[in-house]
Amino acid sequence: MRRLLAIGFIWFCCSAAWVILGSTLAFRSGATEGGLKSEVHTLWGPPLEQAPPSAVGVEKHRARTREQRFDEKTKRYFEVEKEEDVTTTRSLPLDASDVRVRLALEHRRKGLLWFPTYGVEFTGRYTFRNDSAEARAVELAFPVTAGVIYDGFAVTGADGAPVEVAFDASFARFSRRLEAGAAETFTVAYRTRGTERWGYGVAGQGLGPESGRARNFALAVETDFREVDFPAGTLSPSSHRRTPGGWEGTWRFGQIVGTAPVGIELPRRLNPGPLAAKITFFAPISLLFFFFVVGILLAARRRSIHPVNYFLLACGFFAFHLLFAYTIDHAEVAPAFALAAVVSVALVVSYARLFVGWRLALGEVGVAQLLYLVLFSVSFFWSGFTGLAITVGAILTLFVIMQLTGRLEWGKVLGRDDRAPAPPPMPPPLAPAP
């Protein structure tokens, strides 16, 4: 009983050490995420959502107006009629949108975190119509995001001629003149960069009659990655398919009313900091499996090891998590994991062979460490399947131990026999008296 209490105390102390190491990793990852994200957004660009352009028809004309004035002499009000220039505006409907987008993914690492950054090539062909009965000067505004760098931004008319553009904080503006009932088509093209996700606002969200409505809308997105996800509250594509180099999706609507945008979430890489923290926090379960299996198998072979041996074996386990936690700062996850695993297994096996011999050190102890340290930790690379993998491993462990030890007489193995003692032999009969 004292031996079990000592081993339990060793396990508890090691668990406390793992909690401290895991908390350090979680702090290093979480505390720097906000600052690192702002750095990445500054260097590469924030998450982008392109809004559709808008157009306003402007008309100036002379109009007669009446104005009331007060005569100081007669102390009466009188009306004065005059002519003045009046400007009226009216939103023009966006008749058609044909947008082509290409996204190129590039993961960038900052500290213990990976960020999905991308380059975007945008081409949008838009048609506005003057639905009034008079010719109008049309002012068109294409939304741009403050702080984002647009490379090669250009606007061309239907004839391919470049259009002069003026920029302010939120829009690229240019003007055209449209005859009554005429339509004007122009194309906007640019290249820029963003992070994490890209979106497009299908319908305008202004105050005019066309707010929340899109006509003859088509958007085609081509990516160089296949793991495409759509954020909650966004429109799913009308059609999509995988291509040899990535993925293609098309959104096509004859007329849509609503404000839900198109959105694409870029795939994320496994972040080394949170991964190492998870593996470290679950290390006590790994060690508990190891102690249980090694203790049962050695007892079945009538071998017993001292609690100090268990303590040093646990230190060999801890070496894996400590080395992995600080190697991922300087190496990729897979090489860092492999190095930590090799060092830890070498420590444990080379130590165990001194008191149980090479055969048991490589067999029971070494195999148990590979299963309950290395493979146990590998399960955390399978996002969404970690719990299932650990559960299956626990059930298989129980099955194997039950099959290997089912015929053992544990009373003899543990140094005592719980069966009822055999009755003492009968004394020999006394010889008859002479």
Kinemage of the C-alpha trace (Angstrom):
@kinemage 1
@onewidth
@group {chain A} dominant
@subgroup {mainchain}
@vectorlist {calphas} color= white
{ca met a 1} P 0.000 0.000 0.000
{ca arg a 2} L 2.842 2.399 0.813
{ca arg a 3} L 4.355 1.723 -2.606
{ca leu a 4} L 1.098 2.637 -4.353
{ca leu a 5} L 0.782 5.837 -2.305
{ca ala a 6} L 4.348 6.803 -3.209
{ca ile a 7} L 3.724 6.196 -6.920
{ca gly a 8} L 0.491 8.208 -6.690
{ca phe a 9} L 2.359 11.083 -5.048
{ca ile a 10} L 4.956 11.005 -7.852
{ca trp a 11} L 2.184 11.101 -10.453
{ca phe a 12} L 0.524 14.044 -8.685
{ca cys a 13} L 3.769 16.060 -8.533
{ca cys a 14} L 4.502 15.395 -12.205
{ca ser a 15} L 0.949 16.448 -13.106
{ca ala a 16} L 1.490 19.755 -11.287
{ca ala a 17} L 4.697 20.315 -13.289
{ca trp a 18} L 2.836 19.653 -16.551
{ca val a 19} L 0.078 22.087 -15.588
{ca ile a 20} L 2.697 24.801 -15.018
{ca leu a 21} L 4.413 24.072 -18.355
{ca gly a 22} L 1.097 23.938 -20.226
{ca ser a 23} L -0.036 27.227 -18.666
{ca thr a 24} L 3.226 28.828 -19.769
{ca leu a 25} L 2.661 27.659 -23.351
{ca ala a 26} L -0.963 28.819 -23.334
{ca phe a 27} L 0.115 32.235 -22.036
{ca arg a 28} L 2.894 32.539 -24.611
{ca ser a 29} L 0.412 31.744 -27.388
{ca gly a 30} L -2.616 33.679 -26.149
{ca ala a 31} L -0.905 36.748 -24.747
{ca thr a 32} L 0.911 37.424 -28.017
{ca glu a 33} L -1.921 36.533 -30.409
{ca gly a 34} L -3.570 39.958 -30.341
{ca gly a 35} L -0.326 41.835 -30.875
{ca leu a 36} L 0.905 39.409 -33.519
{ca lys a 37} L -2.408 39.568 -35.376
{ca ser a 38} L -2.258 43.367 -35.547
{ca glu a 39} L 1.320 43.102 -36.844
{ca val a 40} L 0.251 40.653 -39.565
{ca his a 41} L -2.689 42.901 -40.509
{ca thr a 42} L -0.336 45.862 -40.770
{ca leu a 43} L 2.186 43.983 -42.893
{ca trp a 44} L -0.144 41.875 -45.022
{ca gly a 45} L -3.590 43.448 -44.713
{ca pro a 46} L -6.732 42.803 -42.632
{ca pro a 47} L -9.636 40.475 -43.522
{ca leu a 48} L -11.194 41.991 -46.641
{ca glu a 49} L -14.791 42.335 -47.776
{ca gln a 50} L -15.330 44.144 -51.062
{ca ala a 51} L -18.599 46.058 -51.386
{ca pro a 52} L -20.298 46.703 -54.753
{ca pro a 53} L -20.100 50.138 -56.354
{ca ser a 54} L -22.873 52.696 -56.332
{ca ala a 55} L -23.894 55.434 -58.789
{ca val a 56} L -25.822 58.671 -58.373
{ca gly a 57} L -27.333 60.647 -61.229
{ca val a 58} L -26.917 64.394 -60.808
{ca glu a 59} L -29.148 66.912 -62.579
{ca lys a 60} L -28.933 70.706 -62.432
{ca his a 61} L -31.725 72.961 -63.626
{ca arg a 62} L -33.244 76.401 -63.077
{ca ala a 63} L -36.247 76.545 -60.806
{ca arg a 64} L -38.565 79.314 -59.599
{ca thr a 65} L -38.811 79.635 -55.860
{ca arg a 66} L -40.795 81.907 -53.533
{ca glu a 67} L -39.270 83.497 -50.478
{ca gln a 68} L -41.006 85.406 -47.693
{ca arg a 69} L -39.495 88.693 -46.602
{ca phe a 70} L -40.378 91.254 -43.939
{ca asp a 71} L -40.808 94.960 -44.730
{ca glu a 72} L -39.693 97.095 -41.809
{ca lys a 73} L -41.578 100.159 -43.035
{ca thr a 74} L -44.976 98.575 -43.530
{ca lys a 75} L -44.393 95.885 -40.861
{ca arg a 76} L -45.746 93.273 -43.255
{ca tyr a 77} L -44.512 90.068 -44.874
{ca phe a 78} L -44.431 89.793 -48.637
{ca glu a 79} L -43.340 87.130 -51.111
{ca val a 80} L -40.531 87.447 -53.624
{ca glu a 81} L -40.287 85.119 -56.609
{ca lys a 82} L -36.822 84.271 -57.940
{ca glu a 83} L -34.980 81.783 -60.121
{ca glu a 84} L -32.026 79.746 -58.875
{ca asp a 85} L -29.971 76.682 -59.797
{ca val a 86} L -31.234 73.469 -58.156
{ca thr a 87} L -29.312 70.199 -58.034
{ca thr a 88} L -31.174 66.899 -57.680
{ca thr a 89} L -29.666 63.446 -57.223
{ca arg a 90} L -31.051 59.989 -57.773
{ca ser a 91} L -29.522 56.546 -57.229
{ca leu a 92} L -29.031 54.575 -60.420
{ca pro a 93} L -29.718 50.828 -60.452
{ca leu a 94} L -26.823 48.407 -60.821
{ca asp a 95} L -28.063 46.344 -63.757
{ca ala a 96} L -25.361 43.664 -63.820
{ca ser a 97} L -22.251 42.518 -61.937
{ca asp a 98} L -19.695 40.093 -63.319
{ca val a 99} L -16.868 39.600 -60.784
{ca arg a 100} L -13.785 37.379 -61.099
{ca val a 101} L -11.513 36.757 -58.118
{ca arg a 102} L -8.386 34.679 -57.619
{ca leu a 103} L -7.053 33.928 -54.116
{ca ala a 104} L -3.482 32.720 -53.526
{ca leu a 105} L -2.841 31.364 -50.021
{ca glu a 106} L 0.420 31.820 -48.121
{ca his a 107} L 0.752 30.906 -44.441
{ca arg a 108} L 2.980 33.172 -42.392
{ca arg a 109} L 4.351 32.382 -38.952
{ca lys a 110} L 4.718 34.837 -36.095
{ca gly a 111} L 5.998 33.436 -32.804
{ca leu a 112} L 4.090 30.229 -31.977
{ca leu a 113} L 1.209 30.989 -34.360
{ca trp a 114} L 0.511 30.574 -38.073
{ca phe a 115} L -1.668 33.107 -39.895
{ca pro a 116} L -3.392 32.395 -43.248
{ca thr a 117} L -2.550 35.323 -45.518
{ca tyr a 118} L -3.484 35.639 -49.166
{ca gly a 119} L -3.061 37.675 -52.298
{ca val a 120} L -6.207 38.587 -54.240
{ca glu a 121} L -6.588 39.509 -57.889
{ca phe a 122} L -9.926 41.244 -58.418
{ca thr a 123} L -11.722 42.090 -61.652
{ca gly a 124} L -15.285 43.416 -61.603
{ca arg a 125} L -17.374 44.369 -64.624
{ca tyr a 126} L -20.397 46.515 -63.711
{ca thr a 127} L -23.294 47.976 -65.699
{ca phe a 128} L -25.334 50.949 -64.480
{ca arg a 129} L -28.430 52.256 -66.235
{ca asn a 130} L -29.911 55.753 -66.303
{ca asp a 131} L -33.573 54.899 -65.841
{ca ser a 132} L -34.739 58.517 -65.904
{ca ala a 133} L -36.207 60.375 -68.862
{ca glu a 134} L -33.389 62.920 -68.894
{ca ala a 135} L -29.663 62.820 -69.501
{ca arg a 136} L -27.668 62.966 -66.301
{ca ala a 137} L -24.116 63.385 -65.110
{ca val a 138} L -23.412 60.198 -63.170
{ca glu a 139} L -21.047 60.035 -60.195
{ca leu a 140} L -19.806 56.506 -59.534
{ca ala a 141} L -18.192 55.383 -56.265
{ca phe a 142} L -16.267 52.148 -55.800
{ca pro a 143} L -15.650 51.300 -52.090
{ca val a 144} L -12.056 50.864 -50.923
{ca thr a 145} L -10.761 49.944 -47.449
{ca ala a 146} L -8.730 52.487 -45.535
{ca gly a 147} L -5.179 51.356 -44.853
{ca val a 148} L -5.193 48.674 -47.572
{ca ile a 149} L -2.650 48.913 -50.401
{ca tyr a 150} L -4.190 48.482 -53.874
{ca asp a 151} L -1.696 47.555 -56.568
{ca gly a 152} L -2.486 48.308 -60.197
{ca phe a 153} L -5.900 49.843 -59.438
{ca ala a 154} L -7.486 50.767 -62.761
{ca val a 155} L -10.941 51.631 -64.108
{ca thr a 156} L -11.696 51.218 -67.797
{ca gly a 157} L -14.792 52.009 -69.800
{ca ala a 158} L -16.693 49.738 -72.166
{ca asp a 159} L -14.311 50.733 -74.979
{ca gly a 160} L -11.262 49.770 -72.899
{ca ala a 161} L -10.153 53.368 -72.440
{ca pro a 162} L -8.846 54.232 -68.945
{ca val a 163} L -11.062 56.357 -66.717
{ca glu a 164} L -9.629 59.041 -64.445
{ca val a 165} L -10.234 58.188 -60.766
{ca ala a 166} L -10.105 60.325 -57.616
{ca phe a 167} L -9.557 58.655 -54.246
{ca asp a 168} L -10.724 59.619 -50.779
{ca ala a 169} L -10.680 57.677 -47.506
{ca ser a 170} L -13.490 55.277 -48.468
{ca phe a 171} L -14.139 55.460 -52.220
{ca ala a 172} L -12.580 55.622 -55.640
{ca arg a 173} L -14.759 58.120 -57.522
{ca phe a 174} L -15.192 58.920 -61.207
{ca ser a 175} L -17.848 60.553 -63.377
{ca arg a 176} L -19.624 59.809 -66.675
{ca arg a 177} L -22.538 61.314 -68.540
{ca leu a 178} L -25.442 59.047 -69.428
{ca glu a 179} L -28.248 59.758 -71.824
{ca ala a 180} L -31.822 58.969 -70.846
{ca gly a 181} L -32.354 55.199 -70.710
{ca ala a 182} L -28.696 54.485 -71.598
{ca ala a 183} L -26.470 51.979 -69.792
{ca glu a 184} L -22.781 52.313 -69.030
{ca thr a 185} L -20.378 49.436 -68.385
{ca phe a 186} L -17.022 49.827 -66.697
{ca thr a 187} L -14.399 47.461 -65.289
{ca val a 188} L -12.446 47.762 -62.029
{ca ala a 189} L -9.276 45.721 -61.527
{ca tyr a 190} L -6.738 45.635 -58.714
{ca arg a 191} L -4.428 43.403 -56.667
{ca thr a 192} L -4.125 43.491 -52.900
{ca arg a 193} L -3.471 41.311 -49.853
{ca gly a 194} L -5.450 40.209 -46.800
{ca thr a 195} L -5.570 37.797 -43.879
{ca glu a 196} L -7.865 34.983 -42.687
{ca arg a 197} L -10.952 35.538 -44.872
{ca trp a 198} L -12.253 37.296 -47.961
{ca gly a 199} L -15.798 38.415 -48.671
{ca tyr a 200} L -17.979 40.253 -51.146
{ca gly a 201} L -21.147 42.185 -50.348
{ca val a 202} L -23.555 40.946 -53.012
{ca ala a 203} L -26.158 43.693 -52.590
{ca gly a 204} L -25.620 47.339 -51.768
{ca gln a 205} L -26.540 48.571 -48.308
{ca gly a 206} L -27.170 52.245 -48.983
{ca leu a 207} L -30.342 54.253 -48.528
{ca gly a 208} L -31.611 54.245 -52.090
{ca pro a 209} L -34.318 52.073 -53.666
{ca glu a 210} L -31.700 49.517 -54.751
{ca ser a 211} L -30.517 48.881 -51.181
{ca gly a 212} L -30.331 45.162 -50.445
{ca arg a 213} L -30.972 44.147 -54.069
{ca ala a 214} L -28.703 42.730 -56.763
{ca arg a 215} L -29.622 41.997 -60.387
{ca asn a 216} L -27.848 39.742 -62.867
{ca phe a 217} L -25.149 38.928 -60.360
{ca ala a 218} L -22.240 36.556 -61.101
{ca leu a 219} L -19.163 35.978 -58.965
{ca ala a 220} L -16.488 33.392 -59.779
{ca val a 221} L -13.762 32.633 -57.223
{ca glu a 222} L -10.689 30.548 -58.004
{ca thr a 223} L -8.267 29.451 -55.272
{ca asp a 224} L -4.961 27.605 -55.129
{ca phe a 225} L -6.162 25.641 -52.069
{ca arg a 226} L -8.933 23.042 -51.691
{ca glu a 227} L -9.908 23.323 -48.019
{ca val a 228} L -12.528 26.033 -48.508
{ca asp a 229} L -14.934 26.923 -45.699
{ca phe a 230} L -17.808 29.407 -45.587
{ca pro a 231} L -18.359 31.543 -42.455
{ca ala a 232} L -21.752 31.520 -40.751
{ca gly a 233} L -24.229 33.961 -42.276
{ca thr a 234} L -22.736 33.900 -45.787
{ca leu a 235} L -24.140 32.640 -49.083
{ca ser a 236} L -23.198 29.187 -50.309
{ca pro a 237} L -22.067 28.939 -53.957
{ca ser a 238} L -24.459 28.021 -56.753
{ca ser a 239} L -21.887 25.532 -58.010
{ca his a 240} L -18.368 24.522 -57.076
{ca arg a 241} L -15.743 21.954 -57.961
{ca arg a 242} L -12.211 20.911 -57.174
{ca thr a 243} L -9.548 21.656 -59.744
{ca pro a 244} L -6.059 20.172 -60.165
{ca gly a 245} L -4.598 23.260 -58.528
{ca gly a 246} L -7.283 24.124 -55.995
{ca trp a 247} L -10.996 25.007 -55.999
{ca glu a 248} L -13.512 26.993 -58.044
{ca gly a 249} L -16.872 28.327 -56.928
{ca thr a 250} L -19.570 30.348 -58.669
{ca trp a 251} L -22.360 32.464 -57.179
{ca arg a 252} L -25.008 33.333 -59.764
{ca phe a 253} L -28.347 35.075 -59.144
{ca gly a 254} L -30.858 36.603 -61.545
{ca gln a 255} L -32.170 38.838 -58.788
{ca ile a 256} L -31.473 38.550 -55.079
{ca val a 257} L -32.891 40.573 -52.199
{ca gly a 258} L -30.965 40.490 -48.928
{ca thr a 259} L -27.775 41.636 -47.302
{ca ala a 260} L -25.962 38.309 -46.720
{ca pro a 261} L -22.471 38.495 -48.260
{ca val a 262} L -20.287 35.919 -49.957
{ca gly a 263} L -17.536 34.783 -47.610
{ca ile a 264} L -14.561 32.411 -47.798
{ca glu a 265} L -12.587 31.292 -44.750
{ca leu a 266} L -9.005 30.422 -45.607
{ca pro a 267} L -7.565 27.143 -44.236
{ca arg a 268} L -5.412 27.397 -41.142
{ca arg a 269} L -2.277 25.474 -40.340
{ca leu a 270} L -1.802 23.628 -37.094
{ca asn a 271} L -0.555 26.227 -34.630
{ca pro a 272} L 2.456 24.869 -32.689
{ca gly a 273} L 1.813 26.851 -29.489
{ca pro a 274} L -1.781 25.704 -28.807
{ca leu a 275} L -0.870 22.158 -29.975
{ca ala a 276} L 2.033 21.887 -27.509
{ca ala a 277} L -0.167 23.285 -24.733
{ca lys a 278} L -2.890 20.674 -25.382
{ca ile a 279} L -0.415 17.792 -25.447
{ca thr a 280} L 1.145 19.035 -22.205
{ca phe a 281} L -2.164 19.433 -20.359
{ca phe a 282} L -3.131 15.850 -21.225
{ca ala a 283} L 0.281 14.397 -20.306
{ca pro a 284} L -0.881 13.210 -16.826
{ca ile a 285} L -3.348 10.841 -18.527
{ca ser a 286} L -0.533 9.546 -20.722
{ca leu a 287} L 1.683 8.913 -17.667
{ca leu a 288} L -1.179 7.220 -15.804
{ca phe a 289} L -1.627 4.746 -18.687
{ca phe a 290} L 2.126 4.123 -18.720
{ca phe a 291} L 2.393 3.485 -14.960
{ca phe a 292} L -0.630 1.171 -15.058
{ca val a 293} L 0.594 -0.966 -17.968
{ca val a 294} L 4.242 -1.146 -16.895
{ca gly a 295} L 3.310 -1.918 -13.292
{ca ile a 296} L 0.909 -4.728 -14.302
{ca leu a 297} L 3.300 -6.302 -16.827
{ca leu a 298} L 6.313 -6.217 -14.516
{ca ala a 299} L 4.267 -7.617 -11.646
{ca ala a 300} L 3.098 -10.442 -13.913
{ca arg a 301} L 6.767 -11.272 -14.512
{ca arg a 302} L 7.385 -11.116 -10.761
{ca arg a 303} L 9.511 -7.998 -11.156
{ca ser a 304} L 9.064 -5.015 -8.882
{ca ile a 305} L 10.686 -1.587 -9.222
{ca his a 306} L 11.134 1.069 -6.577
{ca pro a 307} L 9.050 4.311 -6.543
{ca val a 308} L 12.261 6.233 -7.262
{ca asn a 309} L 12.473 4.288 -10.545
{ca tyr a 310} L 8.928 5.432 -11.341
{ca phe a 311} L 9.926 9.019 -10.544
{ca leu a 312} L 12.877 8.971 -12.948
{ca leu a 313} L 10.763 7.302 -15.658
{ca ala a 314} L 8.248 10.138 -15.223
{ca cys a 315} L 11.105 12.643 -15.601
{ca gly a 316} L 11.912 10.974 -18.938
{ca phe a 317} L 8.298 11.576 -19.956
{ca phe a 318} L 8.497 15.210 -18.854
{ca ala a 319} L 11.644 15.680 -20.953
{ca phe a 320} L 9.565 15.049 -24.086
{ca his a 321} L 7.106 17.875 -23.371
{ca leu a 322} L 9.780 20.293 -22.167
{ca leu a 323} L 11.983 19.765 -25.227
{ca phe a 324} L 9.026 19.933 -27.625
{ca ala a 325} L 7.709 23.137 -26.005
{ca tyr a 326} L 10.937 25.038 -26.590
{ca thr a 327} L 12.046 23.447 -29.864
{ca ile a 328} L 8.926 24.620 -31.744
{ca asp a 329} L 10.212 28.185 -31.375
{ca his a 330} L 12.997 27.336 -33.809
{ca ala a 331} L 11.816 24.371 -35.913
{ca glu a 332} L 8.742 23.052 -37.696
{ca val a 333} L 6.278 21.004 -35.657
{ca ala a 334} L 7.089 17.572 -37.155
{ca pro a 335} L 10.906 17.716 -36.711
{ca ala a 336} L 10.521 19.162 -33.210
{ca phe a 337} L 8.080 16.395 -32.260
{ca ala a 338} L 10.331 13.665 -33.684
{ca leu a 339} L 13.393 15.020 -31.856
{ca ala a 340} L 11.554 15.221 -28.523
{ca ala a 341} L 10.162 11.696 -28.942
{ca val a 342} L 13.571 10.155 -29.778
{ca val a 343} L 15.287 11.878 -26.839
{ca ser a 344} L 12.568 10.879 -24.368
{ca val a 345} L 12.414 7.222 -25.486
{ca ala a 346} L 16.215 6.991 -25.386
{ca leu a 347} L 16.266 8.373 -21.837
{ca val a 348} L 13.612 5.980 -20.550
{ca val a 349} L 14.828 2.798 -22.293
{ca ser a 350} L 18.514 3.357 -21.497
{ca tyr a 351} L 17.584 3.923 -17.854
{ca ala a 352} L 15.155 0.985 -17.582
{ca arg a 353} L 17.678 -1.530 -18.937
{ca leu a 354} L 19.848 -0.919 -15.842
{ca phe a 355} L 17.303 -2.476 -13.486
{ca val a 356} L 15.107 -4.716 -15.688
{ca gly a 357} L 17.490 -5.665 -18.501
{ca trp a 358} L 17.437 -4.909 -22.209
{ca arg a 359} L 14.627 -7.318 -23.068
{ca leu a 360} L 12.077 -5.823 -20.673
{ca ala a 361} L 13.367 -2.277 -21.285
{ca leu a 362} L 12.831 -2.556 -25.047
{ca gly a 363} L 9.679 -4.655 -24.737
{ca glu a 364} L 7.362 -3.725 -21.889
{ca val a 365} L 8.810 -0.296 -21.030
{ca gly a 366} L 9.832 0.928 -24.498
{ca val a 367} L 6.682 -0.239 -26.282
{ca ala a 368} L 4.496 1.207 -23.522
{ca gln a 369} L 6.210 4.583 -23.898
{ca leu a 370} L 5.768 4.554 -27.675
{ca leu a 371} L 2.066 3.818 -27.233
{ca tyr a 372} L 1.200 6.094 -24.326
{ca leu a 373} L 3.550 8.985 -24.948
{ca val a 374} L 4.343 9.175 -28.660
{ca leu a 375} L 1.149 7.816 -30.244
{ca phe a 376} L -0.965 9.402 -27.508
{ca ser a 377} L 0.548 12.790 -28.414
{ca val a 378} L 0.227 12.137 -32.163
{ca ser a 379} L -3.567 11.879 -31.701
{ca phe a 380} L -3.657 15.641 -31.031
{ca phe a 381} L -2.643 16.245 -34.651
{ca trp a 382} L -6.006 14.760 -35.741
{ca ser a 383} L -8.284 17.671 -34.998
{ca gly a 384} L -11.726 16.438 -33.989
{ca phe a 385} L -10.635 12.812 -33.450
{ca thr a 386} L -8.390 13.140 -30.389
{ca gly a 387} L -11.019 12.063 -27.859
{ca leu a 388} L -12.078 9.096 -29.963
{ca ala a 389} L -8.447 7.994 -30.489
{ca ile a 390} L -7.726 8.124 -26.740
{ca thr a 391} L -10.936 6.228 -25.938
{ca val a 392} L -10.150 3.470 -28.440
{ca gly a 393} L -6.596 3.254 -27.110
{ca ala a 394} L -7.845 2.913 -23.518
{ca ile a 395} L -10.270 0.125 -24.454
{ca leu a 396} L -7.609 -1.760 -26.431
{ca thr a 397} L -5.193 -1.394 -23.508
{ca leu a 398} L -7.753 -2.872 -21.130
{ca phe a 399} L -8.445 -5.740 -23.534
{ca val a 400} L -4.751 -6.616 -23.955
{ca ile a 401} L -4.021 -6.449 -20.208
{ca met a 402} L -7.043 -8.602 -19.435
{ca gln a 403} L -5.982 -11.223 -21.990
{ca leu a 404} L -2.338 -11.299 -20.852
{ca thr a 405} L -3.100 -11.524 -17.144
{ca gly a 406} L -6.374 -13.432 -17.073
{ca arg a 407} L -4.738 -16.754 -16.102
{ca leu a 408} L -2.373 -15.321 -13.493
{ca glu a 409} L -2.861 -16.200 -9.845
{ca trp a 410} L -2.449 -12.715 -8.434
{ca gly a 411} L -2.138 -14.012 -4.876
{ca lys a 412} L 1.090 -15.762 -5.798
{ca val a 413} L 2.240 -12.893 -8.012
{ca leu a 414} L 1.812 -10.364 -5.190
{ca gly a 415} L 3.471 -12.658 -2.676
{ca arg a 416} L 0.465 -14.153 -0.942
{ca asp a 417} L -2.061 -16.908 -1.640
{ca asp a 418} L -5.642 -16.059 -0.779
{ca arg a 419} L -6.867 -19.638 -1.179
{ca ala a 420} L -7.857 -21.583 1.940
{ca pro a 421} L -4.812 -23.359 3.500
{ca ala a 422} L -4.631 -27.126 3.148
{ca pro a 423} L -5.401 -29.085 6.343
{ca pro a 424} L -2.332 -30.336 8.233
{ca pro a 425} L -1.398 -33.983 7.635
{ca met a 426} L -2.774 -36.558 10.037
{ca pro a 427} L -0.223 -37.837 12.594
{ca pro a 428} L 0.872 -41.428 12.070
{ca pro a 429} L -0.984 -44.008 14.188
{ca leu a 430} L 0.542 -44.920 17.504
{ca ala a 431} L 2.282 -48.310 17.702
{ca pro a 432} L 0.463 -50.844 19.941
{ca ala a 433} L 1.872 -51.286 23.406
{ca pro a 434} L 3.919 -54.478 23.909
